[in-house]
């Protein structure tokens, strides 16, 4: 009999971590039918109450993890009622990709790989494969429920933050279609404070607060104007919904809320507090969480379930930490917010790797969690953590942490917190 109940609780009796690993491991290969069976078994345990399933990546850009993501999403669509995927890319840019898979945008993926993605993610072959599969799926008339693509990251790049212009103009265009006079009045008041794109996305501002315009007189005035615009949407809700529809109205409100948060991000960029970087990381993840909550609400009310894909650190439940050179940054990631917002409606699968030579990640040291997990049948496996229930607490607490990456600062080794931060772990022997 399976020792894991439908609700996810472990039966008592695992005296060692190895006992638990051997009893609970679901092995699979990326190139076999075992993968679909492993996914189905995991989803049966995760249950039907989950509306948003996070799938984290242990480090950015490795094709093996991206391939697993694609095959996981395809199976979730085919067999488990999923209708949308949201990835760690700019929220407003994702709208162009969604239009493309609906057959309404440009004719070629090459036309959207820059404008439709942030962080250069449009150049990853696995993202092209994912989007082209979604477009083909949507073109089949036998599929009544069409798929949707979203970005859910804040409008930021690795070393800079976008201008709030795209978000603000979306709201102004919405208001202008219903009330041209008020829409134009807001536009005339806002545009003098927007400045040039280059004023906002200066990469030097991440290192030097003096290079940021986030607390300039124009930025302060713009925040006040955006606050007025947001308030107008709220107080005129009945009128604006009647002039459009509930979905379009809620979308405009969400864009306005994001514009407010984007301006707060820029204000923090211009600050000099000791916890400036942690604050910036926290604001970004709070925006991610709000985007995912909005996406799930938009899709889940009538259509289906959503999968989110991002780095483990963004989707985990617990507080995130990042040791970079001599500095330690700490913040609440998107997953911790979603745990509060959605409760049992949110579940997350984290990933781990044994070896990734190209990233300076060698064989895990003896007794580390990665060493123990990769010793189980593989070459890949799914393992339910279920918040650590039924596991030997003393042994978990004493786990040594493996060495990090000599080349990739986006890799974070597993630790005792991994048992509570994730519902499941997908562990690959290597990223060959």
Secondary structure as UniProt FT lines:
FT   TURN            6..7
FT   HELIX           17..24
FT   STRAND          26..28
FT   TURN            30..31
FT   HELIX           34..46
FT   TURN            48..49
FT   STRAND          52..57
FT   TURN            60..61
FT   HELIX           63..79
FT   STRAND          82..90
FT   HELIX           91..101
FT   TURN            102..103
FT   HELIX           109..111
FT   TURN            112..115
FT   TURN            119..120
FT   HELIX           121..123
FT   HELIX           125..139
FT   TURN            141..142
FT   STRAND          148..153
FT   HELIX           165..178
FT   HELIX           180..194
FT   HELIX           197..200
FT   HELIX           203..206
FT   HELIX           209..211
FT   TURN            214..215
FT   HELIX           217..235
FT   HELIX           237..243
FT   HELIX           246..269
FT   TURN            274..275
FT   HELIX           276..300
FT   TURN            301..303
FT   STRAND          305..311
FT   HELIX           312..315
FT   STRAND          319..324
FT   TURN            325..326
FT   STRAND          327..332
FT   HELIX           334..342
FT   HELIX           343..345
FT   STRAND          346..356
FT   HELIX           357..359
FT   TURN            366..367
FT   HELIX           369..374
FT   STRAND          380..384
FT   HELIX           386..388
FT   TURN            389..390
FT   HELIX           393..397
FT   TURN            409..410
FT   TURN            416..417
FT   HELIX           418..421
FT   STRAND          424..430
//
